[in-house]
Amino acid sequence: MAALKKIAAIPGDGIGQEVIPQALKVVQATGAAIEFTQFDWGADRFLADSTTVPTDGFTMLARDFEAILVGAFGDPRIASNIHAKEILLGMRTKMDLFANVRPVRLMDESLCPLKSVKPEDLDFTVIRENTEGVYGDSGGVFKLGTPDEVAIQEDINTRKGVERIIRYAFEYCSNSKKMNGSPRRRVLMCDKSNAMTHAGGLWQRTFKDVARDFPKIETQHMYVDALCMQMVRDPRNFDVIVTNNMFGDIITDLAAGLQGGLGVAASGNLRPRHTSMFEPVHGSAPPIAGKNVANPLGAILTAAMMLAHLGLDQPARKIESAVLAAVREKKTTADIGGTLGTEQAGEWIASKVSTSKDLDY
Ligand code: ATP
């Protein structure tokens, strides 16, 4: 019998509390040897006892769990968003989860807002640097609140950080396949090196250096503005895209739009050979929280991604097939054309998973 894999589940805030239970239910329906332990980190806990992350929380996660499944953080009652920053950004930086991996796949033609884009046309992955760049909170303000105020937000790019994310993208391209089974062939590096010359220069040089170690993989470069336009005009030819923290944040929301919206997008925050964290791309979505309308597919596909990362390919594929069936049969929430609630959509997929035979996959 397979060894039990221990997973920490942190639903967090808002719709995170609704979609993560659906993901857990679906994983359990696969019969995979997984044990979930739930944690209450999030806004309610912070408001109750001022705890964002308990003492040694990150050390405990890295020591006791093989992966972490997270919902979302953010709550209108906490204007500073301090708990979200400390938990989510803390996890990414303190556990050094440097590779943010976001698959962009179209499950059904009806989900794409562009004309005539078919599922086989849209199957690429964005690899976003997750620990540096302008989100590192480096900088400051001078003469705050005066007409002479100066705000500086620094963009940190280290050779080590840039090299490891680019190398990760080439390794990902070498080792992963498209949904139709064909190999991946090309890594595209996206920057703004014509305007941001210092950081861009480092990315350009490092990309060329690392590419020499992967002679079979094609390389391509695009400025981020041109990439955004191309994604909307014709997203067919993308394969693996590697970029920095901020550009990755922006283009993955654009890419989520192409695949059916924030409700269906999955992501992983990875550090090879260490405990990694998986989260749906959407946030806590306060306007729709608590109404049983949030789409649970992003969280469910995120859980499948986590299982695949842990080497549990068969249960991961079962979940992906059941999600595909739900989309095709419109057994989904209203944001992608169905009539079910969050819980009912999760229930439908869990039941599809539990009745599917291994041979079907
Ligand atoms: P964050 O900054 O935390 O990423 P955000 O404000 O950018 O969050 P979300 O909280 O993800 O964005 O949501 C924005 C809007 O997108 C929501 O108000 C909702 O309308 C829609 N949305 C997001 N996630 C879902 C979902 N799972 N199902 C349905 N709609 C969703």
Residues whose N, C-alpha, C, O or C-beta is under 5 A from the ligand:
A	BS01	ATP	F73 G74 L262 G263 V281 H282 G283 S284 A285 P287 V293 A294 N295 D335
